[in-house]
Amino acid sequence: MLRYPVVLTPDDDGTQLLTCPDLPEVTSLGADEADMLAHGADAVATALKGRITARQPVPAPGAPTSHAVAL
């Protein structure tokens, strides 16, 4: 199982912004932590699929942080 670290940042409107340091193209918004991690897993999977399809490098997951999405 791959676990990509993600960063959750409070947004101005009460939602949270999710980003993935290993995949800069990944961003997602959600209402709470559980929502963010579910959307984040989808966003990471989509980014990896796009990289594979385009024959671009797929980075290994970075060092663990307090939040991660599992694939």
Secondary structure as UniProt FT lines:
FT   STRAND          3..5
FT   STRAND          7..10
FT   TURN            12..13
FT   STRAND          16..19
FT   TURN            21..22
FT   TURN            24..25
FT   STRAND          27..30
FT   HELIX           33..53
FT   TURN            54..55
FT   STRAND          68..70
//
